[in-house]
Amino acid sequence: MKSNVIIAGVGMVPFSKPGASDTYDRMGAKAIRLALADAGIDYDEVQQAYAGYVYGDSTAGQVAVYQVGMTGIPVINVNNNCSTGSTALYLARQAIEHGVADCVLAVGFEQMSPGAIAAKYTDRPSPFARFDQLCNELVTEDLPLALRYFGGAGHEHMQRYGTKMETFARIRAKASTHAANNPLALLRKVVTAEEVMNDMVLWPGVMTRMMACPPTCGGAAALLVSADFARRKGIAATVTIEAQAMTTDRPGTFDERSMIKLVGADMTREAAQRVYAQAGIGPADIDVCELHDCFAQNELITYEGLGFCAEGEGEKFVMDGNNTYGGEVVTNPSGGLLSKGHPLGATGLAQCYELTRQLRGVAGPTQVAGARRALQHNLGLGGACVVTLYGRQ
């Protein structure tokens, strides 16, 4: 028998620039304590823990968890590139849903280095070798690889559908207006689309610096419990996980020679369709969404992958104001990765933090009025995509 999975508590520390943050273990431990306090339970109640991070040595999860308590429970370390945090959430949800445990912790943290992301182990085959090969064949610009991936996908969208660079600038400007109301966002200055366009050019005609998320350090956590546990402990079952799906690449990622597909658009579409089918709803039923806007270009592509608009109509979705307050789906009310930054292991759980607060109706100045269903999208190249649907009871 499957059990309803309740988000009992969430916690998040403010994200910081590399070199300005606390150490990874302290950020993780603080996020755990915040989630426990939010749930109103002691660490002794936790039966399993899933700890997500990308850049760190083995068993770093134990180092963070042990600062909160040492009760002998399983601590499972998770690394799934940029979707690491939501992968930890996925595993925690499975443990509750299938009756393996009643109270499970998911925590994510990352202590990142300045500058573009680079490979750490160059003396062995790269998990991105096949991705890099195709990217090199399709994109010739001399740029850091992540910019080539997502800039290349944006450029393909521009060529295929006539999307303008100014549309990506409007997405970045929208992120800044949302982040201005979020005290946990790193970049809170409101910028206009014109200012984004006039920023340092990374790829002429395609991307400026403000269209890329900054590397940051941070931690976030969520405490998941079963309905029976919530009743026994008097925990309000306000927010539940209604559906969730994880997808990985299919052959089309490489065979169709498309940068849009190479950066995970098909994974996004398949995961979203599975979630909608599980819940018996459609994209029109979503009130608020936190999606993986590592680049403004990817946010637009993701609108289409999640079904918020038809393929090729992402620009119209933006121009009609359907991605913000008063529109069809408020996307990234937190400011998203473009404004918070992207500490890889923490990102998915930071999205969970924001959406849980939205559905509780306690998100303060970022609150989406009347939000009852929230969608989370977390994408990692290499690859894995996790889409999670939350509901307000």
C-alpha positions as CSV (number, residue, x, y, z in Angstrom):
1,M,0.0,0.0,0.0
2,K,1.2,3.4,-0.9
3,S,1.1,6.2,1.7
4,N,0.5,10.0,1.2
5,V,3.8,11.8,1.6
6,I,3.6,15.0,3.6
7,I,6.2,17.9,3.6
8,A,6.4,18.3,7.4
9,G,9.2,20.8,7.5
10,V,11.6,22.8,5.2
11,G,14.7,24.8,5.9
12,M,17.1,26.9,3.8
13,V,20.1,29.0,4.5
14,P,20.7,32.2,2.4
15,F,22.9,31.4,-0.6
16,S,26.3,33.1,-0.8
17,K,29.1,33.8,-3.2
18,P,32.0,31.3,-3.2
19,G,34.4,32.3,-0.5
20,A,31.8,34.1,1.5
21,S,29.8,31.2,2.8
22,D,30.1,28.9,5.7
23,T,31.6,25.4,5.1
24,Y,29.4,22.8,3.4
25,D,28.8,20.8,6.6
26,R,27.7,23.7,8.6
27,M,25.3,24.9,5.9
28,G,23.8,21.4,5.6
29,A,23.5,21.1,9.4
30,K,21.8,24.5,9.7
31,A,19.3,23.6,7.0
32,I,18.5,20.4,8.8
33,R,17.9,22.2,12.1
34,L,15.6,24.7,10.4
35,A,13.6,21.9,8.7
36,L,13.3,20.1,12.1
37,A,12.2,23.2,13.8
38,D,9.7,23.9,11.1
39,A,8.2,20.4,11.5
40,G,8.3,20.7,15.3
41,I,10.0,17.3,15.8
42,D,13.3,16.1,17.2
43,Y,16.1,14.6,15.1
44,D,15.7,11.3,17.0
45,E,12.4,10.8,15.0
46,V,14.3,10.7,11.7
47,Q,14.6,7.1,10.4
48,Q,16.6,7.8,7.1
49,A,18.6,10.6,5.6
50,Y,19.5,11.3,1.9
51,A,22.3,13.9,1.5
52,G,22.9,15.5,-1.8
53,Y,26.1,17.2,-3.0
54,V,28.2,17.2,-6.2
55,Y,31.6,18.7,-5.2
56,G,32.8,16.8,-2.1
57,D,34.4,13.7,-0.8
58,S,32.6,10.5,0.0
59,T,30.4,10.5,3.1
60,A,30.2,14.3,3.3
61,G,26.5,13.8,4.1
62,Q,27.4,12.1,7.3
63,V,29.6,15.1,8.3
64,A,26.6,17.4,8.0
65,V,24.1,15.0,9.6
66,Y,26.3,14.1,12.5
67,Q,26.4,17.8,13.7
68,V,22.6,17.4,14.3
69,G,22.6,13.9,15.7
70,M,24.3,10.5,15.7
71,T,21.5,7.9,16.0
72,G,22.9,5.2,13.7
73,I,20.3,5.7,10.9
74,P,21.2,5.1,7.3
75,V,22.7,8.2,5.6
76,I,22.8,7.8,1.8
77,N,24.9,10.2,-0.2
78,V,23.5,11.3,-3.6
79,N,25.2,12.9,-6.6
80,N,23.1,13.5,-9.8
81,N,24.7,16.7,-11.1
82,C,22.4,19.7,-11.0
83,S,19.3,17.6,-10.1
84,T,21.0,16.2,-7.0
85,G,18.8,17.9,-4.4
86,S,15.6,16.7,-6.0
87,T,17.0,13.3,-6.4
88,A,17.5,13.1,-2.7
89,L,13.9,14.2,-2.4
90,Y,12.8,11.6,-4.8
91,L,14.5,8.8,-2.8
92,A,13.0,10.1,0.5
93,R,9.6,10.2,-1.1
94,Q,9.9,6.6,-2.2
95,A,10.9,5.4,1.2
96,I,7.8,7.0,2.8
97,E,5.4,6.1,0.0
98,H,6.3,2.4,0.0
99,G,6.2,2.1,3.8
100,V,10.0,1.6,4.4
101,A,10.0,4.6,6.8
102,D,7.7,7.1,8.4
103,C,10.0,10.1,8.8
104,V,12.8,10.8,6.3
105,L,15.2,13.7,5.8
106,A,16.4,15.0,2.5
107,V,19.2,17.6,2.7
108,G,21.4,19.2,0.0
109,F,24.4,21.4,0.2
110,E,27.2,22.7,-1.9
111,Q,30.4,24.7,-1.3
112,M,31.4,25.8,-4.8
113,S,34.4,27.5,-6.3
114,P,34.4,30.7,-8.2
115,G,34.1,30.7,-12.0
116,A,32.7,28.3,-14.6
117,I,32.0,24.7,-13.6
118,A,34.9,22.5,-14.7
119,A,35.7,18.7,-14.5
120,K,37.4,17.6,-11.3
121,Y,38.7,14.2,-12.5
122,T,40.6,14.5,-15.7
123,D,42.5,11.2,-15.5
124,R,39.5,9.0,-16.4
125,P,36.5,8.9,-18.9
126,S,34.2,11.8,-18.5
127,P,30.5,11.1,-17.9
128,F,29.9,14.1,-20.3
129,A,32.2,12.8,-23.1
130,R,29.3,11.9,-25.5
131,F,27.5,15.1,-24.7
132,D,30.7,17.2,-25.2
133,Q,31.4,15.5,-28.5
134,L,28.0,16.4,-29.9
135,C,28.1,19.9,-28.4
136,N,31.5,20.4,-30.1
137,E,30.0,19.3,-33.4
138,L,27.0,21.6,-33.2
139,V,28.5,24.7,-31.5
140,T,31.7,26.3,-32.5
141,E,31.9,29.3,-30.2
142,D,34.9,29.3,-27.9
143,L,33.1,29.5,-24.5
144,P,33.0,27.6,-21.3
145,L,31.1,24.4,-21.9
146,A,27.9,25.2,-19.9
147,L,27.5,28.4,-21.8
148,R,27.9,26.6,-25.1
149,Y,25.3,24.0,-24.1
150,F,22.5,26.3,-23.0
151,G,23.5,29.2,-25.3
152,G,23.5,26.6,-28.1
153,A,20.0,25.5,-27.2
154,G,18.8,29.1,-27.1
155,H,20.4,29.8,-30.4
156,E,18.7,26.8,-31.9
157,H,15.3,28.1,-30.6
158,M,16.0,31.5,-32.1
159,Q,16.8,30.0,-35.5
160,R,13.9,27.5,-35.5
161,Y,11.1,29.7,-34.1
162,G,12.4,33.3,-34.5
163,T,12.8,33.9,-30.8
164,K,14.6,37.2,-30.0
165,M,17.4,37.7,-27.6
166,E,15.4,40.4,-26.0
167,T,12.9,37.7,-24.8
168,F,15.7,36.0,-22.8
169,A,16.4,39.4,-21.4
170,R,12.8,39.8,-20.3
171,I,13.0,36.5,-18.5
172,R,16.1,37.7,-16.6
173,A,14.4,41.0,-15.7
174,K,11.3,39.1,-14.5
175,A,13.6,37.0,-12.2
176,S,15.0,40.2,-10.7
177,T,11.6,41.6,-9.9
178,H,10.6,38.4,-8.1
179,A,13.9,38.2,-6.3
180,A,13.6,41.7,-4.9
181,N,10.9,40.3,-2.6
182,N,12.9,37.3,-1.5
183,P,15.3,37.9,1.4
184,L,17.1,34.6,0.7
185,A,18.0,35.5,-2.9
186,L,21.6,36.5,-3.5
187,L,20.9,39.0,-6.4
188,R,18.0,41.3,-5.3
189,K,18.6,44.4,-7.5
190,V,15.8,44.9,-10.0
191,V,17.1,45.2,-13.6
192,T,15.4,46.0,-16.8
193,A,15.5,44.0,-20.0
194,E,17.5,46.8,-21.5
195,E,20.1,46.6,-18.8
196,V,20.3,42.8,-19.3
197,M,20.8,43.4,-23.0
198,N,23.6,46.0,-22.3
199,D,25.5,43.7,-19.9
200,M,28.7,42.0,-20.9
201,V,28.2,39.9,-24.0
202,L,29.1,36.3,-23.7
203,W,27.7,35.1,-27.1
204,P,26.9,37.9,-29.5
205,G,23.2,38.0,-30.4
206,V,22.5,35.1,-28.0
207,M,23.5,35.7,-24.4
208,T,24.8,38.3,-22.0
209,R,26.3,37.6,-18.6
210,M,23.1,38.3,-16.6
211,M,21.3,35.6,-18.5
212,A,23.5,33.0,-16.7
213,C,23.1,32.0,-13.1
214,P,26.0,32.7,-10.8
215,P,27.8,29.9,-8.8
216,T,26.8,30.0,-5.2
217,C,27.1,28.1,-2.0
218,G,24.2,27.1,0.2
219,G,22.1,24.4,1.9
220,A,18.5,23.4,2.1
221,A,16.5,20.5,3.6
222,A,13.0,19.0,3.7
223,L,11.5,16.6,6.2
224,L,9.0,14.1,4.7
225,V,6.6,12.0,6.8
226,S,3.8,9.6,6.3
227,A,0.1,10.5,7.0
228,D,0.1,8.1,10.0
229,F,3.2,9.7,11.5
230,A,1.8,13.2,11.0
231,R,-1.4,12.2,12.8
232,R,0.6,10.7,15.7
233,K,2.7,13.8,16.1
234,G,0.1,16.4,15.4
235,I,1.8,17.7,12.2
236,A,-0.5,19.5,9.8
237,A,-0.8,17.7,6.5
238,T,-1.0,21.0,4.6
239,V,1.4,20.2,1.7
240,T,1.7,16.8,0.1
241,I,3.6,15.3,-2.8
242,E,0.8,14.4,-5.3
243,A,3.0,13.0,-8.0
244,Q,6.7,12.8,-8.9
245,A,8.8,11.4,-11.8
246,M,12.4,11.1,-12.6
247,T,13.6,10.6,-16.2
248,T,17.0,10.0,-17.8
249,D,18.1,10.4,-21.4
250,R,16.8,8.4,-24.4
251,P,18.7,7.9,-27.7
252,G,17.1,11.0,-29.2
253,T,19.2,13.1,-26.9
254,F,22.2,12.3,-29.2
255,D,20.6,10.9,-32.4
256,E,18.5,13.9,-33.3
257,R,21.5,16.3,-33.2
258,S,19.6,19.1,-31.5
259,M,21.1,21.3,-28.8
260,I,17.6,21.7,-27.3
261,K,17.3,17.9,-26.8
262,L,21.0,17.7,-25.7
263,V,20.2,19.9,-22.7
264,G,17.3,17.7,-21.6
265,A,14.1,19.1,-23.1
266,D,12.9,15.5,-23.8
267,M,13.6,14.4,-20.3
268,T,11.6,17.4,-19.0
269,R,8.7,16.7,-21.3
270,E,8.5,13.0,-20.4
271,A,8.8,13.7,-16.6
272,A,6.1,16.3,-16.8
273,Q,3.7,14.1,-18.7
274,R,4.2,11.3,-16.3
275,V,3.4,13.6,-13.4
276,Y,0.3,15.0,-15.0
277,A,-0.9,11.5,-15.7
278,Q,-0.3,10.3,-12.2
279,A,-2.2,13.2,-10.7
280,G,-5.0,13.3,-13.4
281,I,-4.4,17.0,-14.1
282,G,-2.9,19.1,-16.8
283,P,-0.5,22.1,-17.1
284,A,-3.4,24.5,-16.8
285,D,-4.0,23.3,-13.2
286,I,-0.6,24.6,-12.0
287,D,-0.6,27.9,-10.1
288,V,3.1,28.3,-9.4
289,C,6.3,26.7,-10.6
290,E,10.0,26.7,-9.6
291,L,11.9,25.5,-12.7
292,H,15.5,25.1,-13.5
293,D,16.5,28.4,-15.0
294,C,20.3,27.9,-14.9
295,F,20.2,30.1,-18.0
296,A,17.4,32.4,-19.2
297,Q,17.4,30.3,-22.4
298,N,16.6,27.2,-20.5
299,E,13.7,28.8,-18.7
300,L,12.0,29.5,-22.0
301,I,12.7,26.0,-23.3
302,T,11.3,24.6,-20.1
303,Y,8.0,26.4,-20.4
304,E,7.4,24.3,-23.5
305,G,8.7,21.1,-22.0
306,L,6.4,21.4,-19.0
307,G,3.4,22.1,-21.3
308,F,2.7,25.7,-20.2
309,C,2.7,26.6,-23.9
310,A,3.1,24.7,-27.2
311,E,6.5,24.0,-28.7
312,G,7.8,27.2,-30.3
313,E,5.5,29.5,-28.4
314,G,7.8,30.2,-25.4
315,E,8.4,33.7,-26.6
316,K,4.6,34.5,-26.8
317,F,4.2,33.0,-23.3
318,V,6.8,35.6,-22.0
319,M,5.5,38.5,-24.0
320,D,1.9,37.9,-22.8
321,G,3.1,38.0,-19.2
322,N,2.0,34.5,-18.5
323,N,5.2,33.7,-16.5
324,T,4.6,36.1,-13.7
325,Y,2.0,37.4,-11.2
326,G,-1.3,37.9,-12.9
327,G,-0.4,35.4,-15.7
328,E,-1.1,31.8,-16.2
329,V,1.7,30.3,-14.1
330,V,3.9,32.3,-11.8
331,T,7.4,30.9,-12.5
332,N,10.2,31.2,-10.0
333,P,8.6,33.5,-7.5
334,S,11.8,33.1,-5.5
335,G,13.9,34.7,-8.3
336,G,15.1,31.3,-9.4
337,L,18.6,30.2,-10.0
338,L,19.2,33.4,-12.0
339,S,18.8,35.4,-8.8
340,K,19.5,32.9,-6.0
341,G,22.4,31.2,-7.7
342,H,22.9,27.5,-8.1
343,P,24.6,25.5,-5.4
344,L,24.1,22.3,-7.2
345,G,23.3,19.9,-4.3
346,A,21.0,22.4,-2.6
347,T,19.0,23.8,-5.6
348,G,16.3,21.1,-5.8
349,L,15.6,21.4,-2.0
350,A,15.6,25.1,-2.2
351,Q,12.9,24.9,-4.8
352,C,11.0,22.6,-2.4
353,Y,11.4,25.1,0.3
354,E,9.9,27.9,-1.8
355,L,6.9,25.9,-3.1
356,T,6.1,24.5,0.4
357,R,5.8,28.0,1.7
358,Q,3.8,29.1,-1.3
359,L,1.2,26.3,-0.7
360,R,1.1,27.0,3.0
361,G,0.3,30.6,2.2
362,V,3.3,31.9,4.2
363,A,5.6,33.1,1.5
364,G,5.2,36.7,2.4
365,P,6.0,39.2,-0.4
366,T,6.6,36.4,-2.9
367,Q,3.2,34.8,-2.2
368,V,1.1,33.7,-5.2
369,A,-2.5,34.3,-4.2
370,G,-4.6,31.2,-3.8
371,A,-1.9,28.8,-4.8
372,R,-3.1,25.2,-4.5
373,R,-0.9,23.3,-6.9
374,A,2.8,23.8,-7.4
375,L,5.2,22.2,-9.9
376,Q,9.0,21.8,-9.4
377,H,11.4,21.1,-12.2
378,N,15.1,20.3,-11.5
379,L,17.4,19.3,-14.4
380,G,20.9,17.8,-14.4
381,L,22.9,17.2,-17.6
382,G,24.4,13.7,-17.9
383,G,21.5,13.3,-17.2
384,A,18.5,13.3,-14.9
385,C,15.3,15.4,-14.6
386,V,13.0,15.3,-11.6
387,V,9.5,16.9,-11.8
388,T,7.5,17.0,-8.6
389,L,3.9,18.1,-8.1
390,Y,2.9,19.5,-4.7
391,G,-0.7,20.0,-3.5
392,R,-2.4,22.0,-0.7
393,Q,-4.8,19.9,1.3
